[in-house]
Amino acid sequence: MRLGSLLGVGVLLMSACAGTPSPDGAVVLLTRAGCMDSEKMRTSLETAAQALAPPVAFTVVDLDTLPPDDVRRGYPTPTLLFASRDVFGLAEPKPPLPPPT
């Protein structure tokens, strides 16, 4: 992943985590087995999260482990969510959910 992408993720995390986060203010990386870009995204996210003071914790969720009706299954992978919203502006999937990508 390019340096610009890493900086972009860092800026998004810093702005999203500024002040007191909402109760659902979790940072979540959505992935699934076989996603070629997930490891790059996770590495960039780890670097950006550790660069913040205090470091930002995040959770990695394998979409294949979620119930079939969980709307997060409709996102492509990798997807980065903050407070249950895609940080790059992708709208929340609506049922019926598309097949995995």
N, C-alpha and C positions, 0 to 999 in steps of 0.2 A: 504494500500500500504506500502511496506517495506521502512525502512529508506534509504536503498541503492537506491531505485527508486526515492525517494524524492530528495536525493542528486544528482542523475543523472539528474533530471529535472532542478535542480538549476544550475548545471554546464552547461547544454545545454543553459539555458537562459542567464547565464553570458557570455558565449562565443559568443552566437548569438547576444547579445545586446551590446557587447563591441564596443567602437568607435561610429561613427555616423551610425545609421541604414539606410539602403536604403529606398527609398520612400515606398516600399511595405514591410517594415520591421516589419509588425504587427505580434504579437503573437496571434494565433487563436486556440481555443479549439473547435473541431467539435464533436457534439453529436446528439442524437435524443432521443425521449421519449422511455423509456423502456430499455435503455442501463444501465446495472447493474454496469459497471465500471466507468461511467462518473463522478459520484459524488466523488469517490475516487480520480480520476485524477484532478478534479477541486479543491478539497481541497489541494492536494499536490502542484498544480500549484499556488494557492493563497499563500500558505506558502512560496514557493520558490520565487515568484515574490515580496513579501513584504520584504524578507530578503536582497534584493539587494538595493543598494543606487545609484541613486534614485530607488524607487520601479518601477517595470515594469508593465505596463497596458496590459491587454489582453482582447480579445473579445470571447464570447461564441456564437457559431452559431449552431442552430438547423437545421440539414440537410434537414429535411422535409419542411422547409420554403423556401428553395432555388428552383430556376427554374429547371425543369427537365434536361436541358442541361448543368447545372453547374457541372464541373468536380469534385468539392469537394463532390458531392453526392456519388461518387464512392469509397470514403475512408470508411474503417470500423470505428466504434466508440468504444471508444473515439480515436481521432487522434489529435495530437498537431502539428500545422503548425507554421513555422517562415519564413517570406518572401515568403509565398505561397509554402513552401516545408516542407514535413514531417520531423520532427527533428530526427526521428529514421531511416530515410533512405528509407522509402517506396516510390516507384515510383508513380508519378502522374497518376491517373486512366485515361485510354483512352476509348473513346466511342467505342462501346456501353457500357454503364455503367452497372456494376453488380447490382443485386437486393440488397436492404438494408440488413445489417447484424446487 
